[in-house]
Amino acid sequence: MDKKSEKLNKHDFAIAKENYIFLLIGFVIVIIGFMLMIGGKSDSPDVFNPEIFSFRRITIAPIVVLFGFLFEIWAIMKRPKN
């Protein structure tokens, strides 16, 4: 078999397998960040629940989500080792 036909038979993907693994990890980080934002609802609509302004919901969760998205960008841009 010549090199040209070998090259045609080989399936080249845009990114490597390790990049897909990193993308999956980044997706999980983003999901965890959104899960940290859940909660704080009031049992009665007439009562205000200040728990919606907790440190976890307004500070930590957005930072985790932002880190997840930045990790996703890094995972896409990372060059494979070989």
Order of alpha helices (4+ residues) and beta strands (2+ residues): alpha-alpha-alpha
